């Protein structure tokens, strides 16, 4: 696959339906948390272990203390 080198294994913690998309709240390791915005057709559910591909041009990183975006 085109993004195979940038894919990681994560666990779905929570799913949140937001109309035409779903927010997946993901755990990657002990302390790393991510949120992925996916199609509302996603079949991922809380507790699922899935693989996600990261596209560098679409990543936003926030400071956990200030909640300010530090990379976008």
N, C-alpha and C positions, 0 to 999 in steps of 0.2 A: 504494500500500500504506500501511497505517496507520503503519508505522515508517520510511517512506522517508527522512524528514528526519534520522533518527538512524542511518543505515546507513553503513558504511565498507567500503572494499576492503582485504582482508588476504590473506596467503599462509599456507597451512597448512604448518607446519614438521614437526610430529609428531602422530600420533593415538595415543591410549591407550584401549583398551577397558576399561571399568570395570563390567562386568555389564550393567545396564539402560541405561547411558549411555556416551558417549565423551567424553573430554577432548580438545579440539583446542588444540594449542599454536600460537599465531598470531603472525605478524610483521606489524606495521603501520608501515612506514617503517624507517629505519635502526636506531633504538634502542628502539622501543616494542614490548613483548611483552605478549601477552594469553593467557589460558586461557579457553576457552568450554566449558561443559558442555552437551552436546547429546544427542539421542536416539540409541540404538544403531542406529537405522535410517539414520543419516546416511551418505551416500555420499562424503563428503569424504575425501581422501587427501593424504598428504605431497606438497607441490609444487603443489597446487591453488591457484588464485587464486579466492577466493570473496568474497561480500558478506555482512557480518553486521550485524544491527540491534541497537543497544544500548538496553536498557531501564533508565533511570536508577535506578529503585527496586530493581534487582537487581545493581547494580555494586558490587564490592568492590575497593578500591585499597590496595595494600601498599607500604610503604617498602622499597626494594630493599636497603638496608643492614641494617636491623633486622628485616626480614621481618614487622613488625607491621602490622596492618590500620589504616589511617588514615581510611578512608571505607567505610561499609557501610550 
